[in-house]
Amino acid sequence: MPTTHYTKSHEYIRVEGETGIIGITDFAQAQLGDVVFVELPPIGKSLSKGAEAATIESVKAAAEVNVPVSGTVVEVNSALAESPGLVNEDPSGKGWF
């Protein structure tokens, strides 16, 4: 059964087996406003806890998404390149990073 953990800076990690899925909380996306661009890390990149994993740009601001745990990127949500608004529509589902 998946377990979700949250950071004080409003990122989440949902652990499914040995994989962690990260994104931002509903609160964070609401504070950002309409997301217009998401820059994702390359697959295979090693990230240390607290490192910048992605950048989000919205009509209000730009923000970093930091990883809550150390690990290696094994997959990214390529749908965000074409539809960054998925972060607003479903941040804990289709809007994962």
N, C-alpha and C positions, 0 to 999 in steps of 0.2 A: 504494500500500500504506500503511495507517495506521501512524503512528509514535506511541508513547506516551512521555511524559516525566513524571517524578515530582518533587515538591518535598520539601524536608526536613520539612515539616509534614504529609506524607502525603496531599496532593491529587495528582491526576493530570490530565493533559490528553492526549487522544488526538486527533491531528491527522489529519483525513480531507479531503484537498483543501485548501480554504480555510476549513474549519470546524474548530473545536476543541471537543471534548466533555470536560467536566470532571466530576469526582467525587472520592470519597475511596477510599483504598486498602483492601484487605482487612484490613490491620493496623489502620488507623484505625477501621473499623467494629467490629472485635473489641474494641478498647479502649473504645469508647463503650457497647457493650452493645446491647440492643434499642432500635432507633430508633422513636420514637413520633410524631414530627412533623418535617416539613421545610418551611422557608419559602424559597421561590424568588424570584429577582428578576423584575421585570416585563420582558416582551419589549420590546426597543428601548432598554433601559438601557445606557449606556456605562459601562464599568468600566475602571479603571486597574490595572495590574499590582499585585498585593498587596491590592487592595480586597476587602471582604467581598461575596461573591456570593450566599451562602445561609447559613441557620442550621439546625443540626440539634439536635433535642432527643431525648435518650435517657433510659432509666430511671436512668442514672448521672450524666449531665451534659448541658450544652448546649455546642455548639461552633460556630465560624464556619468556613465554607469560603471560602477566599480564592482569587482567580483568579491563575494563574501567568503570565498575559500580559494585555496590554490588549486590549480589544475591545468589541463590542456584542452583547448577548444577542439571538439570532435565534430561539431555541426553548428551551423548558423541558420537563422531564419531568413533565407534569401527573399521571401515574399515581402519583407520590409523595404527592399530596394524599390519595388514598384508601388507598394501600398504602405507607406510609413504610418498612415492613419490607423492601421491595425492596432498600434500601441494605444490609441485613444479608445477604439471600439472594444477591445478585448485584451487588456494588458496582461492578465494572468492566463490567457489562453492563446489565441492566434497571434498575440502581440509579443510573444517571448523573443529573446534575442539569440 
